[in-house]
Amino acid sequence: MTTSSLALIDATQRIDALLQAGDFVAARAGLRALVAEHPDHIEALRLLAGTEQALGDPAAAETLLRRAVALDPSWTPSLAALGELLLARGRHDEAEPLLLRAASKFAQAALVLARHYNDTQRPADALAVVAPYCAGAEAPPDLVAQHVTALNALGRGDEAVAAYRRAAQARPADALATHALAIALGSAAQHREAEQVAARAIAAGRTDASLQHARARSLIALRDFVGAETALREALRQQPRFVDAHDSLARLVWLRTGDAAQATAALDAALQTFPREEALLAAKAAVLQGAGDARGAHACLAPLAASPHASPAVLVRAGLAALEFDPAVAVALAHRALRCWSPGAPASATARSLLAAALLGLGDAAGALAHCDELLASAPDDQYLVALQTTAWRLLGDERYVQRCDYARLVLPTTLDVPSGWSTLAHFLADVKAGLECLHDPDGHPLLFQSLRHGTETTQDLARAQDPAIRALFGAFDAPIRAYLARIGHGSDPLRRRNGGDYRFNGSWSVRLRSSGFHNHHVHPRGWISSACYIDLPADMSAAHRDAGCLTFGEPGVLTTPALPAEHRVRPAAGMLVLFPSYFWHATVPFTSAQTRLTVAFDIVPGGSR
């Protein structure tokens, strides 16, 4: 090896150390000198592009990567880097062919492309990209996660668990195979086994950050919050820029403390080293907004969003925060994001949805409606979009609003029948309450990104609970649900169009509100039919003259001009199940009482597997 080659290797290693330490300014200076001396050094061009992007100059990064690709059109790391950059800039029609060229030979390209496909609701495309990798014995965990996500979206989650279980059984000493099984089990909400499998892989010597994160998620579902926090902090020690682990840790710390500063402390520490890391800043902004500080979330991203090179993802994230207090700012950010994306790019729907909601805040219902109609043409089951559409109709005085939001007909309260094994409804509800109380943290705080305030929410899917009373409760839901399906009938609207006469649960949880507790106005975007079931209520909540604790419908969860009040309300009673379309804006009126208000809720979607 020549002296020149050794010097080149040494320079590359020194620059790589700077990059790992987050010193992008020094790394850029070294790389610029290296590229000036070796203009055809493809890896130096790729690394320099990464530093330029990290320091806020994506145009320079793109130029460098195109030079690298021109020098060697078959070198997959350059193709993948250019494709990933173009994806981040919203130019999906240019990015996808590059990533496809690289994906069959370069796992990172496959990962970026599969994540993009899954994020844009194209699971079949994601599956085609990752399946060849995941059929082998050495599938990287990140690709396994995308494989499982795609199979779940296609209704084939059991297939994922079965396949990875077979692989783990065939190679019991292979920690990578065990890791993959833990991911599949966790995704299927089989958290007890998932945690045990992950712990086994760690004991066998596999301690990487993604495995710690997988184990932590199962520990959270199992309510071992101390163990989960330990695992998450270990994941971040190993990989300080691991955004998913930061998000999970922030949610967990918030759940335990209710303090936004503590919840974002690990993110702040990472941002000390990586101050311009877009993904970390966006994660912090999301946490702040989820904790109720929309202005703080916007301020977090405002410097990045002000840049002419701001990515569409940053513009949308900043716009979502501004939507809560200044729709005009949100409109401007949404327009800028839309200009970044390729025409018709699937991800541009997020910006268009933001724009529609913000236009309602400015009183431009006709403009909002045009965007809603266009979005619903490609995503007809998105309940948030249906809610925005019906809100626009209401502002415009359109008679379609009254037809679509017929609260008297489509909000159905029913008293549950007493399941076999219990003598009275009161005795049954008491047992359900006892089972639920074991799942609520007595000192906990509301989950981030949820509608409730002043209360707690369970972290596991109750439809899979093993408690006898809770299992009986979900059995008792069947008759009212089937009666509701018969009641709504069939038709072409978003609710009746999907009615095939059967259903499956798509998420279930319990909420315990304390005094002053309430739910903000919201919808369930991925639902079809939603619910509220009242298990235990303060003694005076059923009083006819009191609205406290009532379930209300019709007041939007976004700002509108003019403001729109609620139009329908249901007074709760213990043992009552209320069913309604998931696109209905709904909320709970605050109440004052020394007693708590305990409910169970679920969403259902069409299907026959419950």
SEDOVO-533278 format. One record per residue (C-alpha): residue in one letter; chain; x, y, z. Coordinates in steps of 0.05 Angstrom, whole numbers, plus 5000, padded with zeros to 4 digits. Layout:
! residues N
aa,ch,x,y,z
A,A,X,Y,Z $
...
! end
This chain:
! residues 610
aa,ch,x,y,z
M,A,5000,5000,5000 $
T,A,5028,5068,4981 $
T,A,5043,5125,5028 $
S,A,4989,5165,4993 $
S,A,4937,5110,5005 $
L,A,4957,5105,5079 $
A,A,4950,5180,5087 $
L,A,4881,5177,5054 $
I,A,4858,5122,5101 $
D,A,4885,5160,5161 $
A,A,4850,5224,5140 $
T,A,4784,5187,5129 $
Q,A,4788,5155,5198 $
R,A,4802,5222,5232 $
I,A,4743,5253,5196 $
D,A,4698,5195,5214 $
A,A,4716,5205,5288 $
L,A,4695,5278,5282 $
L,A,4629,5258,5250 $
Q,A,4615,5208,5306 $
A,A,4628,5263,5357 $
G,A,4580,5310,5322 $
D,A,4634,5361,5303 $
F,A,4607,5372,5233 $
V,A,4643,5439,5223 $
A,A,4712,5409,5233 $
A,A,4692,5347,5193 $
R,A,4669,5391,5135 $
A,A,4734,5429,5134 $
G,A,4774,5364,5132 $
L,A,4730,5334,5079 $
R,A,4733,5396,5035 $
A,A,4809,5391,5037 $
L,A,4806,5317,5022 $
V,A,4759,5326,4963 $
A,A,4802,5383,4936 $
E,A,4862,5337,4936 $
H,A,4824,5275,4913 $
P,A,4764,5300,4871 $
D,A,4747,5229,4849 $
H,A,4744,5199,4919 $
I,A,4672,5176,4921 $
E,A,4668,5162,4995 $
A,A,4696,5230,5012 $
L,A,4644,5262,4967 $
R,A,4589,5223,5003 $
L,A,4614,5241,5072 $
L,A,4622,5314,5053 $
A,A,4550,5314,5027 $
G,A,4528,5288,5095 $
T,A,4563,5344,5132 $
E,A,4535,5397,5085 $
Q,A,4465,5370,5096 $
A,A,4475,5367,5172 $
L,A,4499,5440,5171 $
G,A,4438,5464,5132 $
D,A,4459,5464,5059 $
P,A,4420,5408,5024 $
A,A,4433,5439,4955 $
A,A,4508,5431,4964 $
A,A,4497,5360,4990 $
E,A,4457,5342,4928 $
T,A,4510,5370,4881 $
L,A,4564,5328,4915 $
L,A,4522,5265,4914 $
R,A,4506,5273,4841 $
R,A,4580,5279,4828 $
A,A,4592,5214,4866 $
V,A,4537,5178,4827 $
A,A,4564,5204,4761 $
L,A,4633,5177,4779 $
D,A,4605,5107,4794 $
P,A,4530,5098,4778 $
S,A,4531,5028,4808 $
W,A,4559,5046,4877 $
T,A,4500,5035,4922 $
P,A,4519,5078,4982 $
S,A,4519,5140,4938 $
L,A,4453,5120,4905 $
A,A,4422,5108,4974 $
A,A,4448,5174,5003 $
L,A,4422,5214,4944 $
G,A,4355,5178,4946 $
E,A,4349,5191,5021 $
L,A,4366,5264,5012 $
L,A,4314,5273,4957 $
L,A,4262,5237,5000 $
A,A,4275,5287,5056 $
R,A,4266,5344,5007 $
G,A,4199,5316,4984 $
R,A,4222,5296,4914 $
H,A,4196,5226,4918 $
D,A,4190,5214,4843 $
E,A,4265,5225,4836 $
A,A,4284,5188,4900 $
E,A,4247,5123,4891 $
P,A,4282,5099,4827 $
L,A,4351,5113,4859 $
L,A,4333,5074,4921 $
L,A,4303,5017,4881 $
R,A,4368,5011,4842 $
A,A,4407,5005,4907 $
A,A,4358,4966,4949 $
S,A,4372,4896,4924 $
K,A,4446,4901,4942 $
F,A,4449,4952,4999 $
A,A,4408,4941,5062 $
Q,A,4408,5015,5081 $
A,A,4374,5033,5016 $
A,A,4323,4978,5027 $
L,A,4310,5004,5097 $
V,A,4300,5076,5075 $
L,A,4254,5055,5018 $
A,A,4213,5007,5061 $
R,A,4204,5059,5116 $
H,A,4181,5108,5063 $
Y,A,4132,5058,5034 $
N,A,4104,5040,5102 $
D,A,4099,5113,5123 $
T,A,4059,5128,5059 $
Q,A,4012,5068,5068 $
R,A,4043,5025,5014 $
P,A,4056,4962,5054 $
A,A,4056,4915,4994 $
D,A,4113,4955,4963 $
A,A,4150,4955,5030 $
L,A,4142,4880,5035 $
A,A,4171,4869,4966 $
V,A,4233,4909,4984 $
V,A,4248,4876,5051 $
A,A,4224,4805,5042 $
P,A,4288,4781,5006 $
Y,A,4330,4806,5065 $
C,A,4284,4778,5118 $
A,A,4282,4709,5086 $
G,A,4354,4699,5105 $
A,A,4388,4685,5171 $
E,A,4421,4752,5181 $
A,A,4364,4803,5172 $
P,A,4382,4870,5205 $
P,A,4333,4887,5261 $
D,A,4312,4952,5229 $
L,A,4292,4915,5166 $
V,A,4256,4863,5208 $
A,A,4215,4919,5240 $
Q,A,4194,4945,5171 $
H,A,4178,4874,5149 $
V,A,4133,4864,5210 $
T,A,4101,4933,5200 $
A,A,4084,4916,5128 $
L,A,4055,4848,5145 $
N,A,4013,4878,5201 $
A,A,3986,4931,5154 $
L,A,3967,4876,5105 $
G,A,3931,4837,5160 $
R,A,3985,4784,5163 $
G,A,4015,4798,5232 $
D,A,4007,4725,5254 $
E,A,4048,4704,5194 $
A,A,4105,4749,5218 $
V,A,4105,4719,5288 $
A,A,4102,4648,5260 $
A,A,4159,4659,5211 $
Y,A,4206,4691,5262 $
R,A,4188,4639,5314 $
R,A,4208,4584,5266 $
A,A,4273,4620,5251 $
A,A,4289,4628,5325 $
Q,A,4273,4555,5339 $
A,A,4317,4533,5282 $
R,A,4375,4575,5308 $
P,A,4366,4578,5384 $
A,A,4437,4603,5396 $
D,A,4430,4659,5344 $
A,A,4417,4724,5383 $
L,A,4399,4760,5318 $
A,A,4343,4710,5304 $
T,A,4319,4718,5376 $
H,A,4320,4794,5368 $
A,A,4277,4788,5306 $
L,A,4226,4746,5343 $
A,A,4223,4797,5399 $
I,A,4206,4851,5348 $
A,A,4151,4809,5317 $
L,A,4121,4790,5385 $
G,A,4122,4862,5409 $
S,A,4087,4886,5346 $
A,A,4033,4833,5358 $
A,A,4024,4859,5430 $
Q,A,4049,4793,5459 $
H,A,4091,4833,5507 $
R,A,4104,4782,5561 $
E,A,4137,4733,5513 $
A,A,4169,4791,5474 $
E,A,4204,4816,5536 $
Q,A,4228,4746,5556 $
V,A,4255,4734,5486 $
A,A,4291,4801,5485 $
A,A,4321,4788,5553 $
R,A,4345,4721,5528 $
A,A,4380,4754,5469 $
I,A,4413,4805,5515 $
A,A,4436,4750,5561 $
A,A,4466,4716,5500 $
G,A,4509,4777,5487 $
R,A,4467,4818,5439 $
T,A,4460,4886,5472 $
D,A,4451,4935,5414 $
A,A,4407,4996,5420 $
S,A,4348,4970,5378 $
L,A,4341,4908,5421 $
Q,A,4342,4950,5484 $
H,A,4287,4993,5453 $
A,A,4246,4933,5433 $
R,A,4251,4905,5504 $
A,A,4234,4973,5534 $
R,A,4169,4978,5494 $
S,A,4146,4911,5521 $
L,A,4166,4930,5591 $
I,A,4124,4994,5585 $
A,A,4064,4952,5564 $
L,A,4077,4907,5623 $
R,A,4081,4969,5669 $
D,A,4153,4956,5689 $
F,A,4170,5029,5680 $
V,A,4236,5027,5719 $
G,A,4262,4970,5677 $
A,A,4238,5004,5613 $
E,A,4273,5069,5631 $
T,A,4338,5032,5645 $
A,A,4334,4997,5578 $
L,A,4319,5062,5541 $
R,A,4376,5100,5573 $
E,A,4423,5043,5554 $
A,A,4398,5047,5482 $
L,A,4413,5121,5481 $
R,A,4481,5112,5513 $
Q,A,4498,5067,5455 $
Q,A,4463,5108,5401 $
P,A,4452,5181,5423 $
R,A,4415,5199,5359 $
F,A,4364,5141,5363 $
V,A,4301,5182,5353 $
D,A,4251,5126,5367 $
A,A,4285,5112,5434 $
H,A,4284,5186,5451 $
D,A,4209,5188,5435 $
S,A,4195,5127,5479 $
L,A,4237,5154,5536 $
A,A,4203,5222,5533 $
R,A,4134,5190,5535 $
L,A,4155,5146,5594 $
V,A,4186,5203,5634 $
W,A,4124,5246,5621 $
L,A,4079,5189,5644 $
R,A,4118,5185,5709 $
T,A,4129,5259,5722 $
G,A,4082,5302,5681 $
D,A,4142,5349,5672 $
A,A,4160,5370,5601 $
A,A,4230,5392,5621 $
Q,A,4246,5324,5649 $
A,A,4213,5290,5590 $
T,A,4258,5327,5540 $
A,A,4322,5326,5582 $
A,A,4353,5268,5543 $
L,A,4335,5303,5477 $
D,A,4367,5367,5502 $
A,A,4430,5329,5520 $
A,A,4434,5299,5451 $
L,A,4422,5367,5419 $
Q,A,4482,5394,5456 $
T,A,4525,5348,5413 $
F,A,4481,5350,5350 $
P,A,4449,5419,5353 $
R,A,4422,5419,5282 $
E,A,4398,5348,5281 $
E,A,4330,5357,5248 $
A,A,4300,5291,5273 $
L,A,4319,5306,5345 $
L,A,4290,5376,5342 $
A,A,4226,5350,5310 $
A,A,4221,5297,5365 $
K,A,4228,5350,5419 $
A,A,4176,5394,5386 $
A,A,4127,5335,5383 $
V,A,4138,5321,5457 $
L,A,4126,5394,5476 $
Q,A,4062,5397,5435 $
G,A,4038,5330,5463 $
A,A,4049,5359,5532 $
G,A,4005,5418,5516 $
D,A,4058,5470,5497 $
A,A,4043,5484,5424 $
R,A,4079,5552,5426 $
G,A,4141,5520,5455 $
A,A,4138,5466,5401 $
H,A,4134,5519,5347 $
A,A,4191,5559,5378 $
C,A,4234,5496,5379 $
L,A,4229,5489,5304 $
A,A,4222,5562,5283 $
P,A,4297,5573,5268 $
L,A,4299,5511,5223 $
A,A,4232,5528,5191 $
A,A,4256,5599,5175 $
S,A,4312,5572,5132 $
P,A,4300,5572,5057 $
H,A,4327,5501,5058 $
A,A,4277,5476,5110 $
S,A,4253,5406,5095 $
P,A,4179,5394,5085 $
A,A,4177,5350,5146 $
V,A,4202,5407,5190 $
L,A,4153,5456,5158 $
V,A,4094,5409,5171 $
R,A,4116,5394,5243 $
A,A,4122,5469,5257 $
G,A,4055,5481,5222 $
L,A,4020,5429,5265 $
A,A,4043,5467,5327 $
A,A,4022,5534,5298 $
L,A,3954,5505,5280 $
E,A,3935,5508,5353 $
F,A,3945,5582,5362 $
D,A,3956,5618,5295 $
P,A,3924,5586,5233 $
A,A,3954,5640,5188 $
V,A,4024,5616,5206 $
A,A,4003,5545,5195 $
V,A,3976,5562,5125 $
A,A,4041,5594,5105 $
L,A,4082,5535,5129 $
A,A,4036,5485,5094 $
H,A,4042,5523,5028 $
R,A,4118,5522,5034 $
A,A,4118,5447,5049 $
L,A,4073,5433,4989 $
R,A,4122,5471,4943 $
C,A,4177,5424,4966 $
W,A,4142,5359,4949 $
S,A,4137,5326,4881 $
P,A,4068,5336,4852 $
G,A,4023,5281,4877 $
A,A,4075,5253,4925 $
P,A,4038,5210,4977 $
A,A,4072,5245,5036 $
S,A,4048,5313,5012 $
A,A,3980,5293,5040 $
T,A,4006,5312,5109 $
A,A,4018,5383,5085 $
R,A,3952,5386,5048 $
S,A,3915,5361,5110 $
L,A,3949,5414,5152 $
L,A,3929,5467,5101 $
A,A,3856,5445,5101 $
A,A,3853,5449,5177 $
A,A,3887,5516,5179 $
L,A,3841,5545,5126 $
L,A,3782,5527,5171 $
G,A,3815,5570,5224 $
L,A,3818,5629,5176 $
G,A,3745,5620,5156 $
D,A,3760,5595,5086 $
A,A,3714,5534,5089 $
A,A,3708,5529,5013 $
G,A,3784,5526,5005 $
A,A,3789,5475,5061 $
L,A,3735,5432,5029 $
A,A,3770,5430,4962 $
H,A,3832,5401,4995 $
C,A,3791,5352,5036 $
D,A,3755,5326,4975 $
E,A,3821,5316,4938 $
L,A,3853,5280,4998 $
L,A,3793,5235,5010 $
A,A,3795,5211,4938 $
S,A,3859,5173,4955 $
A,A,3847,5162,5030 $
P,A,3772,5152,5038 $
D,A,3776,5119,5106 $
D,A,3817,5173,5141 $
Q,A,3770,5194,5196 $
Y,A,3807,5260,5209 $
L,A,3797,5281,5137 $
V,A,3723,5262,5140 $
A,A,3718,5305,5204 $
L,A,3751,5364,5168 $
Q,A,3704,5355,5109 $
T,A,3642,5354,5152 $
T,A,3666,5415,5190 $
A,A,3674,5453,5125 $
W,A,3604,5432,5105 $
R,A,3577,5458,5171 $
L,A,3612,5525,5162 $
L,A,3583,5530,5092 $
G,A,3513,5511,5113 $
D,A,3516,5451,5067 $
E,A,3459,5401,5079 $
R,A,3508,5343,5072 $
Y,A,3533,5360,5142 $
V,A,3466,5344,5173 $
Q,A,3463,5278,5136 $
R,A,3534,5257,5153 $
C,A,3530,5280,5225 $
D,A,3461,5256,5246 $
Y,A,3479,5252,5320 $
A,A,3410,5229,5342 $
R,A,3414,5168,5297 $
L,A,3488,5153,5296 $
V,A,3505,5162,5371 $
L,A,3477,5100,5404 $
P,A,3478,5092,5481 $
T,A,3463,5021,5505 $
T,A,3462,4989,5574 $
L,A,3505,4927,5575 $
D,A,3475,4859,5590 $
V,A,3502,4823,5651 $
P,A,3551,4769,5628 $
S,A,3544,4697,5651 $
G,A,3578,4687,5718 $
W,A,3554,4752,5750 $
S,A,3487,4762,5785 $
T,A,3479,4837,5773 $
L,A,3509,4891,5729 $
A,A,3535,4927,5791 $
H,A,3574,4866,5814 $
F,A,3602,4856,5744 $
L,A,3624,4929,5739 $
A,A,3657,4925,5807 $
D,A,3699,4867,5783 $
V,A,3717,4903,5719 $
K,A,3736,4964,5760 $
A,A,3782,4921,5804 $
G,A,3816,4893,5742 $
L,A,3825,4961,5710 $
E,A,3851,4993,5774 $
C,A,3910,4945,5772 $
L,A,3929,4972,5704 $
H,A,3927,5046,5722 $
D,A,3987,5079,5754 $
P,A,3960,5112,5818 $
D,A,4011,5168,5812 $
G,A,4014,5171,5736 $
H,A,4001,5226,5687 $
P,A,3963,5227,5621 $
L,A,3999,5195,5563 $
L,A,4031,5243,5513 $
F,A,3993,5257,5449 $
Q,A,3926,5238,5479 $
S,A,3863,5279,5488 $
L,A,3855,5269,5563 $
R,A,3875,5319,5616 $
H,A,3881,5305,5692 $
G,A,3879,5230,5691 $
T,A,3913,5166,5669 $
E,A,3907,5118,5611 $
T,A,3927,5045,5607 $
T,A,3985,5024,5563 $
Q,A,3963,4955,5539 $
D,A,3910,4931,5490 $
L,A,3852,4912,5536 $
A,A,3821,4868,5483 $
R,A,3879,4820,5497 $
A,A,3875,4825,5573 $
Q,A,3872,4761,5613 $
D,A,3832,4788,5672 $
P,A,3766,4748,5672 $
A,A,3721,4808,5682 $
I,A,3755,4850,5628 $
R,A,3751,4791,5580 $
A,A,3677,4784,5596 $
L,A,3668,4859,5584 $
F,A,3694,4853,5514 $
G,A,3649,4794,5503 $
A,A,3590,4836,5527 $
F,A,3607,4889,5474 $
D,A,3592,4841,5417 $
A,A,3516,4845,5418 $
P,A,3513,4922,5420 $
I,A,3564,4927,5365 $
R,A,3525,4880,5320 $
A,A,3461,4918,5336 $
Y,A,3496,4982,5316 $
L,A,3520,4952,5250 $
A,A,3448,4931,5235 $
R,A,3423,5000,5255 $
I,A,3469,5039,5208 $
G,A,3455,4994,5149 $
H,A,3490,5001,5082 $
G,A,3505,5059,5036 $
S,A,3559,5099,5000 $
D,A,3580,5146,5057 $
P,A,3645,5134,5096 $
L,A,3609,5098,5153 $
R,A,3560,5052,5118 $
R,A,3604,5038,5058 $
R,A,3650,4996,5102 $
N,A,3595,4957,5136 $
G,A,3604,4884,5117 $
G,A,3568,4859,5179 $
D,A,3630,4841,5219 $
Y,A,3686,4876,5256 $
R,A,3751,4870,5295 $
F,A,3779,4912,5352 $
N,A,3832,4961,5331 $
G,A,3858,4987,5397 $
S,A,3827,4989,5466 $
W,A,3844,5025,5531 $
S,A,3818,5051,5597 $
V,A,3817,5123,5622 $
R,A,3812,5145,5694 $
L,A,3797,5219,5701 $
R,A,3808,5256,5766 $
S,A,3774,5320,5789 $
S,A,3778,5374,5735 $
G,A,3791,5318,5685 $
F,A,3765,5321,5614 $
H,A,3779,5301,5542 $
N,A,3796,5353,5489 $
H,A,3755,5352,5425 $
H,A,3784,5299,5379 $
V,A,3770,5243,5330 $
H,A,3801,5174,5319 $
P,A,3835,5178,5251 $
R,A,3847,5103,5242 $
G,A,3781,5080,5270 $
W,A,3713,5066,5238 $
I,A,3667,5061,5299 $
S,A,3690,5087,5367 $
S,A,3662,5081,5436 $
A,A,3658,5101,5509 $
C,A,3638,5051,5563 $
Y,A,3625,5077,5633 $
I,A,3650,5031,5688 $
D,A,3650,5076,5751 $
L,A,3625,5147,5758 $
P,A,3622,5200,5813 $
A,A,3556,5195,5849 $
D,A,3527,5261,5825 $
M,A,3548,5255,5751 $
S,A,3481,5227,5729 $
A,A,3442,5287,5756 $
A,A,3398,5314,5701 $
H,A,3416,5387,5714 $
R,A,3491,5377,5708 $
D,A,3533,5376,5645 $
A,A,3596,5357,5683 $
G,A,3626,5292,5656 $
C,A,3579,5290,5596 $
L,A,3603,5264,5528 $
T,A,3594,5319,5476 $
F,A,3594,5316,5400 $
G,A,3604,5368,5345 $
E,A,3653,5420,5371 $
P,A,3715,5415,5327 $
G,A,3784,5401,5355 $
V,A,3814,5453,5308 $
L,A,3804,5528,5308 $
T,A,3748,5551,5263 $
T,A,3722,5619,5243 $
P,A,3668,5627,5267 $
A,A,3675,5581,5328 $
L,A,3627,5522,5327 $
P,A,3594,5495,5391 $
A,A,3577,5424,5409 $
E,A,3510,5400,5382 $
H,A,3496,5336,5419 $
R,A,3511,5307,5488 $
V,A,3503,5241,5525 $
R,A,3496,5238,5600 $
P,A,3537,5179,5625 $
A,A,3512,5123,5669 $
A,A,3549,5064,5697 $
G,A,3544,5004,5650 $
M,A,3528,5047,5590 $
L,A,3564,5035,5523 $
V,A,3562,5091,5473 $
L,A,3579,5076,5400 $
F,A,3590,5129,5346 $
P,A,3628,5141,5281 $
S,A,3702,5153,5291 $
Y,A,3699,5217,5250 $
F,A,3653,5251,5301 $
W,A,3688,5306,5340 $
H,A,3677,5287,5413 $
A,A,3700,5310,5482 $
T,A,3684,5304,5556 $
V,A,3661,5363,5598 $
P,A,3705,5375,5659 $
F,A,3678,5354,5726 $
T,A,3694,5366,5799 $
S,A,3691,5309,5848 $
A,A,3732,5271,5899 $
Q,A,3714,5208,5861 $
T,A,3746,5187,5795 $
R,A,3711,5172,5729 $
L,A,3731,5105,5700 $
T,A,3717,5086,5628 $
V,A,3737,5036,5575 $
A,A,3742,5054,5502 $
F,A,3758,5019,5437 $
D,A,3757,5029,5362 $
I,A,3732,4976,5314 $
V,A,3746,4969,5240 $
P,A,3714,4923,5189 $
G,A,3739,4851,5191 $
G,A,3724,4783,5221 $
S,A,3784,4770,5266 $
R,A,3776,4796,5337 $
! end
